Amino acid sequence: MTTDHSVLQTRILNASPKEVWDAWTQPDLMKQWFCPLGMNAVEVEADLKIGGAFRIVMDASNAPLRPPPEMGNFLTAYGTYQRIEPASVLVFSWAWEGRDETSCVTLTLAAKGNKTLLVLEHEGLMDDASQIFHEDGWTPTLENLSRYLNTRDAWG
């Protein structure tokens, strides 16, 4: 299904493209930051290969940003890797357990001196509500990534 509902975010991160890439692709690092403010990533799995799956379980029980009621307090995002160009491009499907929607996330990384320009494009969202939900999730998640890369202590 093609829609016009998407999220586009950019960040300049205080880390090299390789450090940013590792944060997005290594489960032990993903667990440190891959969730919005007030949530905790309690389980992360990632099989970084074309067609390989990832799964992120987030505890939202104390989060100020409340997920839709049908999702409960534990949110599980999952998908498969579709394109992998180390330290440059990562494309993966994105879905939530309990929701009937699959979309696509494209990350592009580019060196800017000793920093990295990250562009995140999340396409194929089914409606305005989904677009707002994902915008409200990616904004603090990318802030958490930035904090993690700067301090190695996200939301600490």
N, C-alpha and C positions, 0 to 999 in steps of 0.2 A: 504494500500500500504506500503510495506517495502522498505526502502531506507538505504543507508549507510551514508546519510547526517545527521549529528548531531552536537550539541554544548555541550561541557563539560567544566564547570567552577567550581572552588573551591575558597573559601574565608575563612579566619579565621576572625570572627567578634567579636568585643569587646562587647559582650552581652551574656546573658544566652540563651539556646535553647528556653525557654518559651518566652523571649522578641523577639527573631527572629521569632518564630512561630506567635506571635501576630501581628508582622509587616506584615507578609504574609497573614494573614487571617481576620483581622479586617478592614473593609472598611475605617473607619476614619483614621487609621494609614497607610493603603495602599496608600491613597490619598496624603500622605505627601512625598512619595519617589518613587512610582512605575511608573517610566518613565525614559528615558535616559536624559542626559545632554541637557539643552536648551528646554526641553519640560515640560509641566505641566499636571499632572493628574487632569482633570477637573470634572470627574464623575467616581465613583467607586461603584460597587454593588457586594456583595458576599453573597451567601447562603451556608454556610459551612456545607454541609452534602453530603453523597454519592448521586451523580446525581444532586446535587445543582449547580446552575450556578453562574458564575462571569462575570463581564463586566467592562472594564477599558477604558475610553475615554481619549486620550492624545492629547493635543494641540501642534502641531508641527510647527505652523506658524513661530516661531522665532528660530527653531532648526538648529544648524549647520549640524547635521546628517539628510539629506533629505530622506524622505521615497519615494518609487516608486511613480511616478506621479499619477497613478490610485487611490492611497490611499488618496490623498488630504492633507489638513492641519490638519484634525482631524482623528486620528487613533483610531480605536476601536478594542481592543483585547477581546476575549470572550472564554469561555469554560465551562466544567463541571468537578466537583471534582469526581475522580475515587477511590482514596484511601486516607484515613485520619487517621493518627496515631499521635495524638497531641504531639507537640514539638519533633517530630522524623521524620515522612515521610508524604509528601504531593504529590499526583499525580493528574494531571489535564490535560484535553485536552486543546489545544491552537489553536486558529484560529483568522484571521483578517477579519473584514468586508471588502468586495471588493476584496478578494483573495480566490481562490479555493484551499485551502490547510488546512488540519487539522493535527496537530502533537501532541506530548505528552511531558509534562514536569514532571520530577521527582525531587523533592527536598528532600535531606536527611540532617538532622541536628544531630550533635553529640557534646556532651560537651567535651571541652578540657580545663580543669581547670575552670577558670571563663569566658572562651570564648566559641565560638561555631564554629565548622567546618561545613560550608555549602557546599554541593555538589549539583550542578544544572546540570541535564542532559536533554537536549531537543532533542528528537529523532523523526524520521519520516519526516524530512524536505525534500521537493520534489526535490531540485537540488542544485548545487553549489551556485547559486545566493541567494537562500533562506537561505542556511547555513551562508553565509557571512552577509546577512541582519540581521539575528538573533544574530550572534556573535557580530556584531557591535552594536546591541541593548542591549544585556544582559550585556556586559562589563561595559558600563557606568551606567546601571540601578543598577547593584550590587555595583558599587562604590557609587552610590547615597544611596543605602540601608546602606552601611557601614557608610557613613557620617551622615545619619539620626540617626542611632543607637548611634553614638558617640556624636552628638550635638543636636539631635531632631530638626535639621534645615537643611534639604536636600537642596543642591545647594544654600544655603542662603548667 
